[in-house]
């Protein structure tokens, strides 16, 4: 056997030969966990005291305006009915009450069969 010498290229030489993606050396930024769109929507509706229709997971519809909200619930003020604290996990969806009235006007007349 003869003595063999192991020749290993340096790391900088390897990087020059095989450039990696994104030669700037920066990693992609992780997307934000929250867009704050929900917070913006609640604030906008609270300031204008817009009547909202809140549909719960069981199908119950509640109508009122949002007085305040936090991470897990909203406070819904209602006319001629008790104010409610509604947990967000029990809300299926919500929309403006004026859209409810517009939806009824837009429906074409149904034919009787």
N, C-alpha and C positions, 0 to 999 in steps of 0.2 A: 504494500500500500504506500501510496505517496501522500505527502501532506498537501491537502487542498485548502485553499484559503476561501472562506465564504465572503463574498462581496455583497454587501447589503446597501441598497440605495438609501439616502437620507429621506426623511419624511417630506422635506420641502421639494425634493426632486420628484417624488411620487405625486405630490399635489400639482406640480407643474404639468406632469404628463397626463394625469387623469383629473381634470377639474371637476369639482362637484357642482351640483345644481346651486344656483344662487351664489355666484362668486363673491358677493359682498360679505359673506360670512354671517349674515343675519338669518335668523330663523323666521318662519312665517309667524305672524302674530296670531294668538288665539282669539277667536271671535268673542265679543263681549257676552257675558251671561245674560244681561238684560239690555233691552233697547229703550226702556222707559216709555214705550208707547202706551202701555196700560195706564201708567201714572199720568201722562199727558192727557189722555182721554178722560180719565176721572176728573182731573182738575178743570178741564174745559167745561164739562157738564155741570160740575159743582158751581162754578162761577156764574154760569148762565141759568142755573136752577132749572135745567131741562128735565121735563118729566120723562122718565125712563120706564120701559116695560122690562121687567126682570122675569125670565122664565126659569123656573127651578127644574131640577132633574126629574121630579115627579110630575111635571107638566103644569104646575100652579103658576099663574101669571100675577105678578105684583106690579102696581103702578105707583110711582112716586119719584121724588128727586133725591139725589145722593147728597147727604149732608157732609159726611166724611168717610174715609176709607183707611184701611191699614193693610198689612201684609196678608191677613187671613179673612177679613170681613169688610162689609160696607154697611153704613147706616142709611136706611131708606126712610125718608119722611113722606107720609101719605096724608092726603086730605080726607077728613071724616073717617079716619081709621087710625089705629095705633101705629106709631113709628116702629120700624123693625130693624134688628141687627141680623144681617144675612151673611152666613159663611160663604166665602167664595167657592169652596168645593161643592156646595149644593146648587150653584148657579150653572144652568145649562148654557144660556146665552142671554144677552140683553140688547135692546135697541131703543131708539127714541120713540116716544108715544106718537109723535106726528107721522112717523113712518107707518104705524099701524093704521091710521086713518087714510093715508095715501094708498096703502095696499088694498083697502076695501073699495076705494073709488076706482082703482085701475082694473079691477077684475071685470072681464067681459060677462055680459049676462049669460046665465046658464040656460040651456034648452031643456024643457021638460020632456021626459021620455016615458 
